[in-house]
Each structure stands twice: as structure tokens, then as C-alpha cells.
Amino acid sequence: MPPRFLKLGGLTLLPAPKFRLLADENLSEKFIDWLRSQGHDVIVKPKGLSNGFLYAFAVKSRRIFFTRDDNFLDQGRYPAV
């Protein structure tokens, strides 16, 4: 696969970074498929995992966590790392 580049107007910029992501079950398959089509490594959270386990897994595996669950806005329980 050829390297991906960011396009801005008529300019070609540095290769776009690929990210290791963890997607919550509340995200659409269309969005997850799009992330993967952009070359990102995406794991989808299985249903039934607790928020605490999910947070710990994201931190330990060094993945960026995508969710629509506003419980994760509680910085006391789920601090940004």
C-alpha cells in the first residue's frame, strides 16, 4: 500500500499518521469502517464490558478511545492520560 498523504487545497503534506483506536459499541459501523479505510488500527469494544475495564484497557494498550458515552466526561473517574 502506498504511503498516505494529507491533502490541503493543491498542497501535498507529510504522510498522515495512523492511530491505534478503541471504538465503543455506540459508534456506527459506517464510522468504524471509514476509520479503517483511512489505515487506522481499530478495535471495537465487545458489548457488556464495564466502563472501568474499557478505560483501563484503553490506557494499558495505548489506544485512543472513541465513544459517545457521556459518563467518560467525569474526569475524577476517567482522567485523561
MOQUIFEN-V868953 format. One record per run of one state. SS is the DSSP state (alpha for helix, beta for strand, coil for the rest). FROM is the first residue (numbers start at 1). TO is the last residue. Records with the same first field share a line. If there is no record, write none. Layout:
# MOQUIFEN-V868953
SS=FROM-TO ; FROM-TO
This chain:
# MOQUIFEN-V868953
coil=1-4 ; 9-10 ; 16-19 ; 24-28 ; 38-40 ; 45-50 ; 61-63 ; 67-69 ; 74-81
beta=5-8 ; 11-15 ; 20-23 ; 41-44 ; 64-66
alpha=29-37 ; 51-60 ; 70-73
